[in-house]
Amino acid sequence: MELVKLTEALARALVDYPEQVKVNEITGEQASLIELSVAKEDLGKIIGREGRIAHALRLILSCAAAKEHRHLTLAILE
C-alpha cells in the first residue's frame, strides 16, 4: 500500500490535473503491478522526453519495492 501512495504522490507532483491521477495495484504471488492513469493532457509529463521521467519513476518504485523484498512493475495507462 505504501508503494501506491508513493506512486500517487510522485505523479500528482508532476501533472497539471492531480485530481485525475488514479493508481491501482495488482498483487501477484511473486510480483506486483502498479497501474498509473493520468489525464490525457498530462501523459507527456509522466512519460517525459525520451521516457526519462517514466524510467525514473520505475527506478524509484523498484528501489522502494526491493526494500520490502518485492518485485514491482509500473504500467502507465493511456
CORCORCOR-V605787 format. One record per run of one state. SS is the DSSP state (H for helix, E for strand, L for the rest). FROM is the first residue (numbers start at 1). LEN is the number of residues. If there is no record, write none. Layout:
ss->(SS & SS)
from->(FROM & FROM)
len->(LEN & LEN)
This chain:
ss->(L & H & L & H & L & E & L & E & L & H & L & H & L & E & L)
from->(1 & 2 & 15 & 18 & 21 & 22 & 28 & 31 & 38 & 40 & 48 & 49 & 68 & 71 & 78)
len->(1 & 13 & 3 & 3 & 1 & 6 & 3 & 7 & 2 & 8 & 1 & 19 & 3 & 7 & 1)
